[in-house]
Amino acid sequence: MFTRSSACYKRAIESIPGGVNSPVRACKAVKSDPIFFERGEGPYLIDVDGNVYIDYVCSWGPLILGHAHPEVTAAIYSVSKKGTSFGAPIWQEVELAELIKSCIPSIEKVRLVNSGTEATMSAIRLARAYTGRKKIIKFEGCYHGHVDSLLVKAGSGLATFGIPASPGIPEELTKHTISLPYNDFEAVKQAFKEYEKEIAAVIVEPVAANMGVIPPKKGFLELLRELTSEHGSLLIFDEVITGFRLGLSGAQGAFGITPDLTCLGKIIGGGLPVGAYGGKAEIMEMVAPEGPVYQAGTLSGNPIAVAAGLATIKELLKPGTYEKLEALAKLLEEGLKEILEELKLPYRVHRVASMLTLFFTDKEVIDFETALSSDTEKFARFWQEMVKRGVYLPPSQFEAWFVSLAHGEEEIEDTLEVVYESLEALEA
Ligand SMILES: *Cc1c(COP(=O)(O)O)cnc(C)c1O
């Protein structure tokens, strides 16, 4: 089944660290070798051996329209013929900025960058410059890209300073990062009590999606808004996944919370490398060349990425798109729950909008620690069984499955059948 993939991988590890250009693709967490892909078509992925899969990775979120959407590929094609990058402004950048602003009212000015990592890195720099403070609060299990100061593990105890999560990051670069458990009201209050005038910003995934999907507890985001306002700190929503996923106005629209700064990525690039950060004009005006906070990019706002992003958002603006996504994802969620009930399995299904995780645990999952109660061995085998039957899931327990507009009821039904067979195979 994987003859060609195996050959590709063998060659890849000779030239690329681990054979992949981003670690989770290596499929180590599911005890497999990576599958090499040839092409994508709507909800389907086709690998180099010709195997066909229903895809729930969707490039880790960007492909909300599915693979090779005709409007997106047409936009890329027609724009690329006129030049791929000018290192000078184009009017379509303005159009994308205006479109983002009109969807997300908390964004009054926005700067395009090339990845989610760049967006969070720049937002943190800006928050520190604006407040004149150093400390950042983040939450354990929330991922904000591989920015040095945000790549931290929590220490023991509650309000602890982050320990570098990777060699190559000096403690000096993480000592101003305070890592707290997600959804822990007391820990946040405590941290603000202890460091009240030192906290530049709180950065949070308003719905956690990088430790599996974990929604915020009722009142948690409100508390973050309240405490940051009260203490002169900024609230940064990392909506790199949730932006244009939970609706046109992202998680902030869905929960009715207005952050000071927002980070975007993934969907706004329509499958090309894009990120963005934006927020209150008064804060964004500090960014160079309007202000003193330096941030730049050779390929930022390049015509092709902007065209893909514009085409994607324009599709999303059509009536009924989010209703369709909601209905499809709900069908998947309910089907999964029925199967678990029928097979008398105690696992948990979390769904927020069109993101979903099946946690292999019978414990309530509210943060990183409780997510870790999942049986990752079992998930690994489940992933393998699913792949064997033609469904490609994210190769880790702690990731979101993404439903796209290209998925239909038929694909969801097929998926559920495969889930049933796979879970049965696991228990056999
Ligand atoms: C993917 C992701 C990032 C990083 O984006 P890249 O484009 O991979 O650098 C940041 N924050 C969140 C919430 C993400 O899901």
The ligand as a MOL file (V3000), in Angstrom:
LIG
                    3D

  0  0  0     0  0            999 V3000
M  V30 BEGIN CTAB
M  V30 COUNTS 15 15 0 0 0
M  V30 BEGIN ATOM
M  V30 1 C -0.6470 27.0490 13.3040 0
M  V30 2 C -0.6740 27.9990 14.4470 0
M  V30 3 C 0.3150 28.9850 14.6340 0
M  V30 4 C 1.5530 29.0220 13.7860 0
M  V30 5 O 1.3060 29.2890 12.4660 0
M  V30 6 P 2.4350 28.9040 11.3660 0
M  V30 7 O 1.8850 29.4590 10.1140 0
M  V30 8 O 2.5600 27.4210 11.3950 0
M  V30 9 O 3.6850 29.5710 11.8080 0
M  V30 10 C 0.1300 29.9120 15.6270 0
M  V30 11 N -0.9480 29.8670 16.4390 0
M  V30 12 C -1.8940 28.9410 16.3040 0
M  V30 13 C -3.0810 28.9700 17.1930 0
M  V30 14 C -1.7780 27.9540 15.3210 0
M  V30 15 O -2.7050 26.9970 15.2290 0
M  V30 END ATOM
M  V30 BEGIN BOND
M  V30 1 1 1 2
M  V30 2 1 2 3
M  V30 3 2 2 14
M  V30 4 1 3 4
M  V30 5 2 3 10
M  V30 6 1 4 5
M  V30 7 1 5 6
M  V30 8 2 6 7
M  V30 9 1 6 8
M  V30 10 1 6 9
M  V30 11 1 10 11
M  V30 12 2 11 12
M  V30 13 1 12 13
M  V30 14 1 12 14
M  V30 15 1 14 15
M  V30 END BOND
M  V30 END CTAB
M  END
